[in-house]
């Protein structure tokens, strides 16, 4: 008789940014799971269970519900069996978490831009969503596809700061990342060394289900960065046995400076502007970074992101803070040392709550 294995249940979509990130973690960790392709009924069921409308959502074998991929990975690293997928050094782990947050949130815009700004991509992905998430809507396929196409282009382009002025900068985020990461993955298997960590799983969000899979960015990746494409398939194929003898992650390589500069010059100023806007109940953020003017909706979830970074940095001892300062600079460390910002419920829908995260 075959012994049954208790499994997690991952509710999501096969084309979803954060679903792909979480599935890659489950596979590398060796955690058995059952995948449920959401339709609108299941989406509402999960939102009722957890109080938040997002994907993916996870049911544990014990019947508990988990949301937010960063929090899920943190919890499972503490509780679940399987290989360690975080650094043994506190400062290095903080920097890995910083990169995870950067990849989760700052590459969200270019990932959605490439999906919904180009005709071939938008036609393909709207069709796929009409056949998956909206499959239980009592409407003909054409109307389901048109509904999702118009909604996604409105929410993720028009309402998320995409203009003729900002579009070149959004494209450059992807193209510059390819230039930086291609030599990295040519010489080592994962971002920080011989085994993946939080930063790798954060990078999988935009790079797997969007840049690697959607026609326009995928064509660019195959042409310009084949070693990144290899990293994506390596991450998806990874099993615990593949890394059982891999060296622990103890330091940050010296070839990732571009991303730490991006954090300090663009992402952290955005987080601060967003926190200020949320604290004052403003619906939008208007700020300038690297000579690019942005007008974006406020995102209460990203106040949480900033507060989590501050809390994790302040938890380091003096030696750990010195190591972080040597990587991101004293000025950025000082900005992470200020008090957390209260998250004000101004009744605007947080970015993380939006459909198809």
Secondary structure, 3 states (H helix, E strand, C coil): CCCCCCCEEEEECCCCHHHHHHHHHHHHHCCCEEEEECCHHHHHHHHHHHCCCCCCEEECCCCCEEECHHHHHHHHHHHCCCCCCCCCCHHHHHHHHHHHHHHHHHCHHHHHHHHHCCHHHHHHHHHHHHHCCCCCCCCCHHHHHHHHHHHHHHHHCHHHCCCHHHHHHHHHHHHHHHHHHHHHHHHCCCCCCCCCCHHHHHHHHHHHHHHCCCHHHHHHHHHHCHHHHHHHHHHHHCCHHHHCCCCCCCCCCCCCHHHHHHHHHHHHHHHHHHHHHHHCCCCEEEEEECCEEEEEECCHHHHHHHHHHHHHHHCCCHHHHHHHHHHHCHHHHHHHCCCCCCCCCCCCCCHHHCCCC
